[in-house]
Amino acid sequence: TGGNRTQAAKLLEISLRSLIYKIKEYGLE
């Protein structure tokens, strides 16, 4: 089923976004 893949992609996008946010927050750009 393609539903699982979509959910995994969303989770990955969320964690990637929060990771980038943390990096910017700590000024490690």
C-alpha positions as CSV (number, residue, x, y, z in Angstrom):
1,T,0.0,0.0,0.0
2,G,1.2,3.5,-0.7
3,G,-0.3,4.9,2.5
4,N,2.6,3.7,4.6
5,R,5.1,5.4,2.3
6,T,3.2,8.7,2.4
7,Q,3.1,8.6,6.2
8,A,6.8,7.8,6.4
9,A,7.6,10.7,4.0
10,K,5.5,13.1,6.2
11,L,7.3,11.9,9.3
12,L,10.7,12.3,7.6
13,E,9.8,15.8,6.5
14,I,8.7,16.8,10.0
15,S,11.9,15.5,11.6
16,L,14.0,17.2,8.9
17,R,12.2,20.5,9.4
18,S,12.6,20.4,13.2
19,L,16.3,19.4,12.8
20,I,16.9,22.4,10.5
21,Y,15.0,24.6,13.0
22,K,17.2,23.5,15.9
23,I,20.4,24.0,13.8
24,K,19.3,27.6,13.0
25,E,18.3,28.1,16.6
26,Y,21.8,27.2,17.8
27,G,23.3,29.3,15.0
28,L,25.2,26.5,13.3
29,E,24.2,27.4,9.8
